[in-house]
């Protein structure tokens, strides 16, 4: 979304000059904001809540990307002709996810449980999206939680087993824009302008897929035809009600040290 806001001129019209930096490791984004080398960033609710639990006063102040059950962009996948068709078929196998202490881990653990599976029978391991399909094809893992654009690129090489995110809720924030409370206190006007720009860019991106395809293709470094074919993330303004289900699920499966209320990590400004 921030790239849409930049390329679509929404930041400029809001009167803010934003230097966008692509940081592949979400944990590094939190560390950079905490250390002051970045002013703001996008992370998932468990990462933000864990930072708060560890004494780093972080808070969401603008919206971000949503998971919607009718348009899943990350799906649990298995080998196309393999024997895995139910959660119990995964016993003794591993499931690959990008980050263990993350929204993906919360979703997979919740899916295993609501599907009648035993969490002790299935191991979660970390793999980058770039190697997940190969790992599934070779049988190194029983399944992988694969996101776009890799999901579309893997068509024919994997079979969709489950929309595991549905085990959290039908709609929730995958990520949103956050900063430190100290930066927000010092830069309330700038934060409001950023939030305004992101909000306008969200509405534009949700309804102008053809216009944003080239931008996304450049950012993701994938062919524009893949972008046009894949399921696209939807965006929304900040809403604590769409953060809380993720926090509750993460705490349930011990991905948070302590329970966290969305009201405590979402700015009221």
C-alpha positions in Angstrom: 0.0 0.0 0.0 2.7 2.6 0.8 4.1 2.1 -2.8 0.7 2.9 -4.2 0.5 6.0 -2.0 3.9 7.0 -3.3 3.4 6.3 -7.0 -0.2 7.5 -7.1 0.8 10.8 -5.6 -1.2 10.5 -2.4 1.7 11.2 -0.1 2.6 14.3 -2.2 -0.9 15.6 -2.1 -1.0 15.1 1.7 2.1 17.2 2.0 4.5 14.6 3.2 7.8 13.5 1.7 8.2 9.8 2.4 11.4 7.7 1.8 10.2 4.1 1.3 12.6 1.3 2.1 11.9 -2.4 1.5 13.0 -4.4 4.5 12.5 -8.1 4.0 12.6 -9.2 7.7 9.6 -8.0 9.7 11.6 -8.3 13.0 14.2 -5.9 11.5 11.4 -3.3 10.9 10.4 -3.3 14.5 14.0 -3.0 15.6 14.6 -0.1 13.1 11.6 1.8 14.3 12.6 1.2 18.0 16.1 2.4 17.2 15.0 5.4 15.3 16.5 4.5 11.9 13.0 4.2 10.5 10.1 6.4 11.5 7.3 3.9 10.7 6.7 0.6 9.1 4.2 -2.2 8.4 4.1 -5.4 10.6 1.6 -8.0 11.7 -0.3 -7.7 15.0 1.7 -10.5 16.9 5.0 -8.8 16.1 3.7 -5.4 17.3 2.1 -6.9 20.4 5.3 -8.8 21.3 7.3 -5.6 21.0 4.8 -3.9 23.3 5.0 -6.8 25.8 8.8 -6.4 25.9 8.7 -2.7 26.8 8.9 -1.2 23.3 6.0 1.3 23.2 4.7 0.7 19.6 1.3 1.6 18.2 -0.6 1.3 15.0 -1.7 4.7 13.6 -2.8 3.9 10.1 -4.5 1.1 8.2 -3.0 -1.6 6.1 -3.6 -5.0 4.4 -6.6 -7.1 5.2 -7.2 -10.8 5.0 -10.6 -11.6 3.5 -12.0 -15.1 3.4 -13.5 -14.5 -0.1 -10.1 -13.5 -1.5 -7.3 -15.4 0.2 -3.8 -14.4 -0.7 -2.0 -17.0 1.4 -3.1 -20.6 1.3 -1.9 -23.9 2.8 -0.7 -26.0 -0.1 0.5 -29.6 -0.6 1.9 -31.7 -3.4 -0.7 -32.0 -6.3 -0.7 -35.7 -6.4 0.3 -36.5 -2.9 -1.5 -38.3 -0.1 -2.3 -35.3 2.1 -6.0 -34.4 2.0 -6.8 -33.8 5.7 -5.1 -32.4 8.8 -4.4 -35.9 10.1 -2.6 -36.8 6.9 0.0 -34.3 8.0 0.9 -36.2 11.1 4.7 -36.7 11.3 5.2 -34.0 8.7 6.3 -30.4 8.8 4.5 -27.3 7.6 6.6 -24.4 6.2 5.8 -20.9 7.2 7.8 -17.7 6.7 8.2 -16.7 10.4 7.4 -18.9 13.4 6.3 -16.2 15.8 3.9 -14.6 13.4 0.3 -14.3 12.2 0.9 -17.3 9.9 1.9 -19.5 12.8 -1.2 -18.4 14.7 -3.4 -19.3 11.7 -1.8 -22.7 11.1 -2.0 -23.8 14.7 -5.6 -22.6 14.9 -6.5 -24.4 11.6 -4.9 -27.7 13.0 -7.0 -27.4 16.1 -10.3 -26.5 14.5 -9.8 -29.2 11.9 -9.6 -31.8 14.7 -5.8 -32.3 14.5 -3.2 -32.7 17.2 -0.7 -29.9 17.4 1.9 -32.2 18.8 1.8 -34.3 15.7 2.8 -31.6 13.2 5.9 -29.4 13.3 6.2 -25.9 12.0 9.4 -24.8 10.3 10.6 -21.5 8.8 11.2 -21.3 5.0 11.2 -18.3 2.7 8.4 -18.2 0.1 11.0 -18.5 -2.6 11.8 -22.1 -1.6 8.5 -23.4 -0.3 7.2 -24.8 -3.6 10.4 -26.8 -4.2 10.3 -28.1 -0.6 6.7 -29.3 -1.1 7.5 -30.9 -4.5 10.5 -32.7 -3.1 8.7 -33.9 0.0 10.9 -32.0 2.4 7.8 -30.6 4.0 4.2 -32.0 4.0 2.7 -28.6 3.3 3.6 -24.9 3.0 1.7 -21.7 3.7 2.3 -20.0 0.4 1.5 -16.3 -0.3 1.1 -14.3 -3.5 2.6 -13.9 -6.0 4.3 -17.2 -5.3 0.9 -18.9 -5.1 -0.1 -17.9 -8.6 3.4 -18.7 -10.0 3.1 -22.2 -8.4 -0.1 -23.1 -10.2 0.0 -26.7 -11.2 3.0 -27.4 -8.9 0.9 -27.5 -5.7 -2.6 -28.2 -4.6 -4.6 -25.9 -2.3 -5.4 -27.8 1.0 -7.0 -25.1 3.2 -7.6 -21.4 3.7 -5.9 -21.6 7.1 -6.4 -17.9 7.8 -10.1 -18.6 8.1 -9.4 -20.3 11.4 -8.7 -16.8 12.8 -11.6 -14.9 11.3 -13.2 -14.0 8.0 -11.6 -10.5 8.0 -8.7 -9.1 9.9 -5.5 -7.1 9.5 -2.6 -9.0 8.1 -0.5 -5.9 8.7 -0.9 -2.2 9.4 1.2 0.9 9.7 2.9 1.5 13.1 5.4 3.7 14.8 6.8 4.4 18.3 4.6 6.3 20.7 7.4 8.9 21.2 7.6 9.5 17.4 3.8 9.8 17.2 3.7 12.3 20.0 6.4 14.5 18.3 4.9 14.1 14.9 1.1 14.0 15.3 0.4 16.2 12.2 2.8 14.2 10.0 1.2 10.9 11.2 -2.2 12.3 10.4 -1.1 13.2 6.9 0.4 9.8 6.3 -2.7 8.1 7.6 -4.8 10.3 5.2 -2.6 9.4 2.3 -2.7 5.7 3.0 -6.5 5.8 3.4 -7.0 7.5 0.0 -4.5 5.1 -1.6 -6.3 2.1 -0.1 -9.6 3.1 -1.7 -7.9 3.7 -5.0 -5.9 0.4 -5.0 -9.0 -1.6 -4.0 -10.9 -0.4 -7.1 -8.1 0.1 -9.7 -6.3 -3.2 -10.1 -5.3 -2.4 -13.7 -3.8 0.9 -12.7 -1.8 -0.5 -9.8 -0.7 -3.7 -11.5 2.4 -2.2 -13.0 3.4 -0.6 -9.6 3.0 -3.9 -7.8 4.9 -5.8 -10.5 7.8 -3.5 -10.1 7.8 -3.6 -6.3 7.4 -7.4 -6.2 9.8 -8.0 -9.1 7.3 -10.3 -10.9 5.8 -10.1 -14.4 2.8 -7.9 -14.7 0.8 -10.8 -16.1 1.3 -12.7 -12.8 0.1 -9.7 -10.9 -3.0 -9.5 -13.1 -3.8 -13.1 -12.5 -3.2 -13.3 -8.8 -5.5 -12.6 -5.9 -4.8 -9.1 -4.5 -4.7 -8.0 -0.9 -7.5 -5.7 0.1 -6.8 -2.6 2.2 -8.7 -0.8 4.9 -8.6 2.0 7.4 -7.4 1.2 10.9 -10.0 -0.6 13.0 -9.2 -2.3 16.4 -12.0 -4.8 15.8 -10.0 -6.2 12.9 -6.8 -6.5 15.0 -8.2 -8.2 18.1 -8.9 -11.7 16.6 -5.3 -12.0 15.6 -4.1 -11.0 19.0 -6.5 -13.4 20.7 -5.4 -16.3 18.5 -1.7 -15.5 18.9 -2.0 -15.5 22.7 -4.1 -18.7 22.7 -1.2 -20.5 21.0 1.5 -18.9 23.1 2.9 -16.7 20.4 2.4 -13.7 22.8 4.0 -13.6 26.2 0.9 -11.9 27.6 -2.6 -11.1 26.3 -2.9 -7.8 24.5 -5.9 -5.6 23.9 -6.1 -4.0 20.4 -7.1 -0.8 22.2 -3.6 -0.7 23.7 -1.7 -1.0 20.4 -4.0 1.1 18.2 -3.7 4.9 18.4 -6.9 6.7 19.4 -5.8 9.9 17.6 
